[in-house]
Structures are given as C-alpha cells and as structure tokens.
Amino acid sequence: MTGPTRTRNRNRRTPYAPVAALAGLALALAACAPRSQEVGPRLDAPRLDGDAIIAADGARLPLRSWLPEGDARAVVLGVHGFNDYGHGFAMPAAVWAEAGIAVYAYDQRGFGAGPAPGLWPGVDALVGDLAEAARVVGARHPGTPLYLVGESMGGGVVMSALARGLVPEAEGAVLVAPAVWGRQTMNAFYRAALWLAAHTVPWATVTGEGLDITPSDNQEMLRALSADPLVIKNTRIDSLWGVVDLMDSALAAAPAIETPLLVLYGARDEVIPEAPTQRMICALNGRRTVAVYPDGWHMLLRDLQAEVVDRDVIAWIEQRPRRLPSGADSNLARFADCGAAPDAVRRGRRRAGAHAATGPRRPPPGSPHRRRRARRGRRR
C-alpha cells in the first residue's frame, strides 16, 4: 500500500511544479524590481530658501547662482546631466554672467547634494522639480526672459517638461547633447541586457571604466570631476534603467514641443549616438536652431572649444540671429537631412537604402567609431 500511494501522490503533484516555479520566479523578479525614490505629495508652494529651492513636497534642492553686475538682461536655469550636479554649469555661467545673463543651477533629486544621491527619483519627480524651480527663479527676476539650458540628461528633463506644458514661463530652451537614446533606438542586446540586470541585480553598481568612451577633450576638467565627491562614480543599475525611461520620454516628447529651441551637438560625441539625435531633430515641429560642432564632444559647455559654444548661446538668447557666430548651424543639412530622407532619419537609420548597393558604410575619418577602432588596434 505504501509504494503505490507515494507514486500516485508524486504524479498528482508533478503538473503543478512548473506553475510553482513560475510563481517563484515572478515573486523573485518582483522583489528585484528597479527601485526609485518615494516622492511625497506636493502640498505647499515651492520657494527659495537661501541657497536652495524648497520643493512643494519639502525636498531641499541646493541652488547655485552666477549673477551679472547690474540688472540681468536674461535669466538661465541650468539642468545638469546624469551623475553630475549644479556646479557643472560653473564654466559657461561665468561667461554668460559677464554678458549680462543671470545663471542658476540646482542639484536634482538623486544627484549632488540633493535628496538621496545615487537613487533614481523618477521622471515625474524630475520634471515636476524643473517646473517648480522655473517658477521660483523666474519670480526673482520679474519681467526678465527666462531660458532653460539642459545638458545631456538635463536636456531630456527639459524636453519632457516642455512637452507636458509645465514651464510656460520659458521663452526658449537650449538642449546641449540631449539624452534621447531611448529604447526604440537601442539594439536588442542592449535592451535585453539592461532589462535583465535591472530586474535581477538593480542594487548593483557599475562604473564607466573600460567602456572606452571619451566625454570631452578637456582632460583637466575630467580629472577635476573624478576628484569631486559630489559627482557619482558608482551608478546603480536601476538608475541606468531610470535614465533610459527618461530618454524614452524625451524622444517621444520632441513633436509636442512648441517652445523655441537651440539644439547643440558635437560630431565627436561618444555618449549619445548620432542616430537617435538625428531622429529627435527631425521629429521637432516647433521653431528650432540646430548647431553641430565638428570638433565638439559630449560636454560641449566644458570642452576646450567651449568659448565658441558659449558665444553661440549668448547670441541666440539675445538676438536669435539668422546665423550663429560660429556658423555651426550651417552643418545641419549634412548631419540630418530631414527633408531628403525623412523616413530613414526619423527611424534612426543611417540612410540604409542609399548604401545597400555598396555594402556597409565605413565610419568617416575622425569619427568616434574610427577612433575607438584605432585604439583597440594599438592595444593589440
């Protein structure tokens, strides 16, 4: 009696084993889901408090300012990039202040000396903070035109906020190498690897070491960043997941932005690829000026040729000239010919049809891909 009974019980349980395994896997993945900051309800009016913005939920966002002598002709609110903080605007702000422009920059949640550094705050929190910061900074300079300047991730925050109509005070916005490398423009391997890591080890941290990516030609500035304790060096996987969520949002926001834009991109950018940037530019429906700097890198406002970019920003804010002083806006047609090949560019393709008969296109001389290939050859 004992033997047959055990056999029947084992057979009876067997069909449920896969279900139990799947249920266990689902619970494990739920426990390892990407984490983000918990943001409280926005109950009070945001306000300035000395060297900080107090958000409507009570969060304290450190604020830096670079003010001109006398009355400001314009006000710039800087929104920093990923793992950076408000001090990242110190170099351009000094130049802009000399030109009569008041510059403010705050530490976003999760970065610098803001709340919970290293933990992703969520797209809604970032765009909500920008809207509140613009309101309180603009109120300090009534009647003075307000401009937003977003660098990399900050550009994605600016785009998302403008598309939602959250910053009606802004007369215009400058997008410096905006972070628009969303999932639609990533290859399947990157998307799968990020999903797997974010849902298994979201707390794990990674660094940029070994990626063979150069963000700027200003080595002295890069060394200072590496020594700055407020610049994040070890990035949580779920923060990477979060910033890709933001890039998805920014890329989708492009057609809905009506605020005048100045878009700046460096042809040597090794952080944000050309294809998603081209797609974003061609999707913009509003008034936009696009400048492509042949010798520019990702950190255009801190590159060795930053003075050239600074002058273009000043001219655009003050005059909206037909041509920027550097002439970099004349490079748009060669970078993203939206009229000649709208489908190929808007879908992030590199003119695949035009090169089908001749085979894959080799990277042009001086491109990041050609330089990385040369460096690998030298190592061998």
VEXNU-287369 format. One record per residue (C-alpha): residue in three letters; x, y, z. Coordinates in steps of 0.25 Angstrom, whole numbers. Layout:
BEGIN
(site 'ALA',(X,Y,Z))
...
END
This chain:
BEGIN
(site 'MET',(0,0,0))
(site 'THR',(11,10,3))
(site 'GLY',(18,9,-10))
(site 'PRO',(7,11,-19))
(site 'THR',(1,22,-11))
(site 'ARG',(15,30,-12))
(site 'THR',(15,28,-27))
(site 'ARG',(1,34,-28))
(site 'ASN',(4,46,-19))
(site 'ARG',(16,49,-27))
(site 'ASN',(9,48,-40))
(site 'ARG',(-2,57,-35))
(site 'ARG',(8,68,-31))
(site 'THR',(16,68,-44))
(site 'PRO',(7,76,-53))
(site 'TYR',(7,88,-43))
(site 'ALA',(23,88,-42))
(site 'PRO',(24,97,-54))
(site 'VAL',(14,107,-49))
(site 'ALA',(20,107,-35))
(site 'ALA',(34,110,-42))
(site 'LEU',(28,121,-50))
(site 'ALA',(21,127,-38))
(site 'GLY',(34,127,-30))
(site 'LEU',(41,134,-42))
(site 'ALA',(31,144,-42))
(site 'LEU',(32,147,-28))
(site 'ALA',(47,148,-29))
(site 'LEU',(47,157,-40))
(site 'ALA',(36,166,-33))
(site 'ALA',(46,167,-21))
(site 'CYS',(57,171,-30))
(site 'ALA',(49,181,-38))
(site 'PRO',(56,195,-41))
(site 'ARG',(55,204,-29))
(site 'SER',(53,219,-29))
(site 'GLN',(51,230,-19))
(site 'GLU',(38,232,-12))
(site 'VAL',(33,246,-14))
(site 'GLY',(23,252,-5))
(site 'PRO',(11,259,-9))
(site 'ARG',(13,274,-13))
(site 'LEU',(5,281,-3))
(site 'ASP',(12,295,-2))
(site 'ALA',(16,305,-11))
(site 'PRO',(31,304,-15))
(site 'ARG',(40,315,-10))
(site 'LEU',(55,320,-9))
(site 'ASP',(62,318,4))
(site 'GLY',(76,324,3))
(site 'ASP',(84,315,-5))
(site 'ALA',(73,305,-8))
(site 'ILE',(60,302,-14))
(site 'ILE',(49,296,-5))
(site 'ALA',(40,288,-14))
(site 'ALA',(26,287,-11))
(site 'ASP',(28,273,-4))
(site 'GLY',(38,279,5))
(site 'ALA',(50,274,-2))
(site 'ARG',(63,283,-2))
(site 'LEU',(70,285,-15))
(site 'PRO',(83,292,-14))
(site 'LEU',(84,304,-23))
(site 'ARG',(96,312,-29))
(site 'SER',(96,325,-36))
(site 'TRP',(105,334,-44))
(site 'LEU',(99,348,-45))
(site 'PRO',(104,359,-54))
(site 'GLU',(107,373,-49))
(site 'GLY',(94,381,-50))
(site 'ASP',(81,377,-56))
(site 'ALA',(80,364,-63))
(site 'ARG',(76,364,-78))
(site 'ALA',(72,349,-77))
(site 'VAL',(72,338,-67))
(site 'VAL',(77,324,-70))
(site 'LEU',(72,312,-62))
(site 'GLY',(82,301,-63))
(site 'VAL',(78,286,-62))
(site 'HIS',(90,277,-61))
(site 'GLY',(94,263,-67))
(site 'PHE',(94,249,-61))
(site 'ASN',(103,247,-49))
(site 'ASP',(107,262,-49))
(site 'TYR',(101,273,-41))
(site 'GLY',(98,288,-42))
(site 'HIS',(113,292,-41))
(site 'GLY',(115,286,-55))
(site 'PHE',(110,300,-60))
(site 'ALA',(121,308,-54))
(site 'MET',(129,309,-66))
(site 'PRO',(119,314,-76))
(site 'ALA',(112,322,-65))
(site 'ALA',(124,331,-63))
(site 'VAL',(124,335,-78))
(site 'TRP',(109,337,-78))
(site 'ALA',(109,345,-66))
(site 'GLU',(119,355,-72))
(site 'ALA',(109,356,-84))
(site 'GLY',(98,361,-74))
(site 'ILE',(91,348,-73))
(site 'ALA',(88,343,-59))
(site 'VAL',(90,328,-57))
(site 'TYR',(84,318,-47))
(site 'ALA',(86,303,-46))
(site 'TYR',(81,293,-36))
(site 'ASP',(84,279,-31))
(site 'GLN',(73,270,-36))
(site 'ARG',(68,259,-27))
(site 'GLY',(77,247,-27))
(site 'PHE',(90,255,-30))
(site 'GLY',(100,264,-24))
(site 'ALA',(95,269,-10))
(site 'GLY',(80,267,-14))
(site 'PRO',(71,257,-7))
(site 'ALA',(76,242,-7))
(site 'PRO',(88,243,-16))
(site 'GLY',(90,231,-25))
(site 'LEU',(76,227,-24))
(site 'TRP',(67,230,-37))
(site 'PRO',(56,239,-34))
(site 'GLY',(47,236,-46))
(site 'VAL',(43,244,-58))
(site 'ASP',(31,251,-52))
(site 'ALA',(39,256,-40))
(site 'LEU',(50,262,-49))
(site 'VAL',(40,269,-58))
(site 'GLY',(32,274,-46))
(site 'ASP',(44,280,-39))
(site 'LEU',(48,287,-52))
(site 'ALA',(34,293,-53))
(site 'GLU',(35,298,-39))
(site 'ALA',(50,303,-40))
(site 'ALA',(46,311,-52))
(site 'ARG',(34,317,-45))
(site 'VAL',(43,322,-33))
(site 'VAL',(55,326,-41))
(site 'GLY',(46,334,-51))
(site 'ALA',(39,341,-39))
(site 'ARG',(52,346,-34))
(site 'HIS',(54,353,-48))
(site 'PRO',(40,358,-51))
(site 'GLY',(39,363,-66))
(site 'THR',(52,357,-70))
(site 'PRO',(52,346,-80))
(site 'LEU',(55,332,-75))
(site 'TYR',(62,321,-83))
(site 'LEU',(65,307,-79))
(site 'VAL',(78,300,-82))
(site 'GLY',(78,285,-81))
(site 'GLU',(91,277,-82))
(site 'SER',(90,262,-86))
(site 'MET',(80,256,-76))
(site 'GLY',(76,271,-73))
(site 'GLY',(73,272,-87))
(site 'GLY',(63,260,-86))
(site 'VAL',(57,266,-74))
(site 'VAL',(55,280,-81))
(site 'MET',(49,273,-93))
(site 'SER',(39,265,-85))
(site 'ALA',(35,277,-77))
(site 'LEU',(33,286,-89))
(site 'ALA',(24,275,-96))
(site 'ARG',(15,274,-84))
(site 'GLY',(14,289,-83))
(site 'LEU',(19,290,-69))
(site 'VAL',(29,302,-72))
(site 'PRO',(20,313,-79))
(site 'GLU',(30,323,-73))
(site 'ALA',(41,319,-82))
(site 'GLU',(44,328,-94))
(site 'GLY',(53,317,-100))
(site 'ALA',(62,305,-97))
(site 'VAL',(76,301,-100))
(site 'LEU',(78,286,-102))
(site 'VAL',(92,282,-100))
(site 'ALA',(95,268,-105))
(site 'PRO',(81,264,-100))
(site 'ALA',(79,250,-95))
(site 'VAL',(70,244,-105))
(site 'TRP',(76,230,-107))
(site 'GLY',(63,223,-104))
(site 'ARG',(59,208,-105))
(site 'GLN',(54,210,-119))
(site 'THR',(67,213,-124))
(site 'MET',(75,203,-116))
(site 'ASN',(79,190,-121))
(site 'ALA',(72,177,-116))
(site 'PHE',(84,173,-108))
(site 'TYR',(85,186,-100))
(site 'ARG',(71,186,-97))
(site 'ALA',(71,171,-92))
(site 'ALA',(83,173,-84))
(site 'LEU',(78,185,-77))
(site 'TRP',(65,179,-74))
(site 'LEU',(71,166,-68))
(site 'ALA',(81,174,-60))
(site 'ALA',(70,184,-55))
(site 'HIS',(61,172,-51))
(site 'THR',(71,163,-44))
(site 'VAL',(82,172,-38))
(site 'PRO',(76,186,-38))
(site 'TRP',(85,190,-26))
(site 'ALA',(98,186,-33))
(site 'THR',(107,198,-37))
(site 'VAL',(115,200,-49))
(site 'THR',(126,210,-53))
(site 'GLY',(129,215,-67))
(site 'GLU',(143,209,-66))
(site 'GLY',(147,200,-78))
(site 'LEU',(136,206,-87))
(site 'ASP',(146,213,-96))
(site 'ILE',(137,226,-96))
(site 'THR',(143,240,-96))
(site 'PRO',(133,250,-92))
(site 'SER',(142,262,-94))
(site 'ASP',(155,267,-99))
(site 'ASN',(157,275,-87))
(site 'GLN',(165,266,-78))
(site 'GLU',(168,276,-67))
(site 'MET',(153,277,-65))
(site 'LEU',(151,262,-66))
(site 'ARG',(161,260,-55))
(site 'ALA',(154,270,-46))
(site 'LEU',(141,263,-48))
(site 'SER',(147,250,-44))
(site 'ALA',(152,256,-31))
(site 'ASP',(139,263,-28))
(site 'PRO',(132,255,-17))
(site 'LEU',(118,260,-21))
(site 'VAL',(120,254,-35))
(site 'ILE',(114,240,-35))
(site 'LYS',(125,230,-39))
(site 'ASN',(117,217,-36))
(site 'THR',(104,216,-43))
(site 'ARG',(93,207,-38))
(site 'ILE',(87,198,-49))
(site 'ASP',(73,203,-46))
(site 'SER',(78,217,-48))
(site 'LEU',(82,213,-62))
(site 'TRP',(68,207,-64))
(site 'GLY',(62,220,-60))
(site 'VAL',(70,229,-69))
(site 'VAL',(67,221,-81))
(site 'ASP',(52,223,-77))
(site 'LEU',(55,238,-77))
(site 'MET',(61,237,-91))
(site 'ASP',(49,229,-96))
(site 'SER',(41,241,-90))
(site 'ALA',(50,251,-97))
(site 'LEU',(50,245,-110))
(site 'ALA',(35,243,-110))
(site 'ALA',(33,258,-106))
(site 'ALA',(40,264,-118))
(site 'PRO',(28,266,-127))
(site 'ALA',(20,273,-116))
(site 'ILE',(30,284,-112))
(site 'GLU',(26,297,-117))
(site 'THR',(36,306,-109))
(site 'PRO',(47,311,-118))
(site 'LEU',(59,302,-117))
(site 'LEU',(74,303,-119))
(site 'VAL',(80,289,-120))
(site 'LEU',(95,287,-119))
(site 'TYR',(102,274,-123))
(site 'GLY',(117,270,-124))
(site 'ALA',(121,262,-136))
(site 'ARG',(131,255,-127))
(site 'ASP',(120,251,-117))
(site 'GLU',(123,237,-111))
(site 'VAL',(112,237,-101))
(site 'ILE',(99,240,-109))
(site 'PRO',(99,234,-123))
(site 'GLU',(96,241,-136))
(site 'ALA',(84,233,-140))
(site 'PRO',(75,236,-128))
(site 'THR',(79,251,-129))
(site 'GLN',(76,251,-143))
(site 'ARG',(63,245,-141))
(site 'MET',(60,255,-130))
(site 'ILE',(64,267,-138))
(site 'CYS',(55,262,-150))
(site 'ALA',(43,260,-141))
(site 'LEU',(43,274,-135))
(site 'ASN',(31,282,-141))
(site 'GLY',(34,295,-134))
(site 'ARG',(44,306,-136))
(site 'ARG',(58,301,-135))
(site 'THR',(72,305,-138))
(site 'VAL',(82,293,-139))
(site 'ALA',(97,294,-137))
(site 'VAL',(106,283,-140))
(site 'TYR',(121,285,-136))
(site 'PRO',(131,277,-144))
(site 'ASP',(141,277,-132))
(site 'GLY',(131,277,-121))
(site 'TRP',(130,265,-111))
(site 'HIS',(118,262,-102))
(site 'MET',(122,272,-91))
(site 'LEU',(121,284,-101))
(site 'LEU',(120,294,-90))
(site 'ARG',(133,289,-84))
(site 'ASP',(141,285,-96))
(site 'LEU',(153,292,-100))
(site 'GLN',(145,300,-110))
(site 'ALA',(134,303,-100))
(site 'GLU',(136,318,-103))
(site 'VAL',(131,316,-117))
(site 'VAL',(118,309,-112))
(site 'ASP',(117,320,-101))
(site 'ARG',(116,331,-111))
(site 'ASP',(106,324,-119))
(site 'VAL',(97,322,-107))
(site 'ILE',(98,337,-103))
(site 'ALA',(95,341,-118))
(site 'TRP',(83,332,-119))
(site 'ILE',(77,337,-105))
(site 'GLU',(80,352,-108))
(site 'GLN',(77,353,-123))
(site 'ARG',(72,340,-130))
(site 'PRO',(81,342,-142))
(site 'ARG',(79,336,-155))
(site 'ARG',(93,330,-154))
(site 'LEU',(100,327,-141))
(site 'PRO',(114,334,-139))
(site 'SER',(121,320,-141))
(site 'GLY',(113,316,-153))
(site 'ALA',(111,303,-147))
(site 'ASP',(96,303,-150))
(site 'SER',(100,302,-165))
(site 'ASN',(104,288,-163))
(site 'LEU',(90,283,-160))
(site 'ALA',(87,278,-174))
(site 'ARG',(100,269,-175))
(site 'PHE',(97,264,-161))
(site 'ALA',(82,261,-162))
(site 'ASP',(75,264,-176))
(site 'CYS',(61,262,-171))
(site 'GLY',(55,267,-184))
(site 'ALA',(63,258,-193))
(site 'ALA',(62,245,-185))
(site 'PRO',(51,247,-174))
(site 'ASP',(48,232,-172))
(site 'ALA',(62,227,-171))
(site 'VAL',(66,238,-161))
(site 'ARG',(53,238,-153))
(site 'ARG',(54,224,-151))
(site 'GLY',(69,225,-147))
(site 'ARG',(74,218,-159))
(site 'ARG',(87,223,-165))
(site 'ARG',(82,224,-180))
(site 'ALA',(82,209,-181))
(site 'GLY',(75,209,-195))
(site 'ALA',(85,219,-201))
(site 'HIS',(97,209,-197))
(site 'ALA',(90,196,-200))
(site 'ALA',(97,194,-213))
(site 'THR',(111,198,-208))
(site 'GLY',(111,190,-195))
(site 'PRO',(112,195,-180))
(site 'ARG',(117,209,-179))
(site 'ARG',(131,211,-172))
(site 'PRO',(131,221,-161))
(site 'PRO',(137,235,-166))
(site 'PRO',(151,239,-162))
(site 'GLY',(151,245,-148))
(site 'SER',(138,239,-144))
(site 'PRO',(137,233,-130))
(site 'HIS',(136,219,-136))
(site 'ARG',(148,220,-145))
(site 'ARG',(156,225,-133))
(site 'ARG',(151,214,-124))
(site 'ARG',(155,204,-134))
(site 'ALA',(169,210,-136))
(site 'ARG',(171,210,-120))
(site 'ARG',(167,195,-120))
(site 'GLY',(177,192,-131))
(site 'ARG',(189,199,-124))
(site 'ARG',(186,191,-111))
(site 'ARG',(187,178,-119))
END
